[in-house]
Amino acid sequence: MNPQPNSPAPTADGASSGLSLAIAWLFVGIPLLWGVSQTFIKALTLFK
């Protein structure tokens, strides 16, 4: 008996999936880090 009949089957393209996941994180992470750093730099001027 299979407790999860709708679970996805493992695929052979795990490396391809990992690469696309890393590219997606870079696509989101780089602008996010830039925005956070700019906010931090501008907030520092409030405390000078």
C-alpha positions as CSV (number, residue, x, y, z in Angstrom):
1,M,0.0,0.0,0.0
2,N,1.4,3.4,-1.0
3,P,0.5,6.1,1.6
4,Q,1.2,9.0,-0.9
5,P,-0.1,8.0,-4.3
6,N,0.3,11.5,-5.8
7,S,4.0,12.0,-4.8
8,P,6.2,13.0,-7.7
9,A,8.5,10.3,-9.0
10,P,12.3,10.9,-8.7
11,T,13.8,12.3,-11.9
12,A,17.2,11.8,-13.4
13,D,17.7,15.6,-13.9
14,G,18.6,16.4,-10.3
15,A,21.7,18.4,-11.3
16,S,19.6,20.4,-13.8
17,S,17.1,21.1,-11.1
18,G,19.8,22.1,-8.7
19,L,21.3,24.5,-11.2
20,S,18.0,26.2,-12.0
21,L,17.4,26.5,-8.2
22,A,20.8,28.2,-7.7
23,I,20.2,30.5,-10.6
24,A,16.7,31.4,-9.2
25,W,18.3,32.2,-5.8
26,L,20.9,34.4,-7.4
27,F,18.3,36.2,-9.5
28,V,16.4,37.1,-6.3
29,G,19.3,37.2,-3.8
30,I,21.6,39.6,-5.5
31,P,19.1,42.5,-5.8
32,L,17.8,41.7,-2.3
33,L,21.3,41.9,-0.8
34,W,21.9,45.2,-2.7
35,G,18.7,46.6,-1.4
36,V,19.3,45.6,2.2
37,S,22.9,47.0,2.1
38,Q,21.6,50.3,0.7
39,T,18.9,50.6,3.3
40,F,21.5,49.9,6.0
41,I,23.9,52.5,4.7
42,K,21.2,55.1,4.5
43,A,19.9,54.2,8.0
44,L,23.5,54.8,9.4
45,T,23.2,58.4,8.5
46,L,20.3,58.8,10.9
47,F,22.5,57.8,13.8
48,K,25.5,60.1,13.0
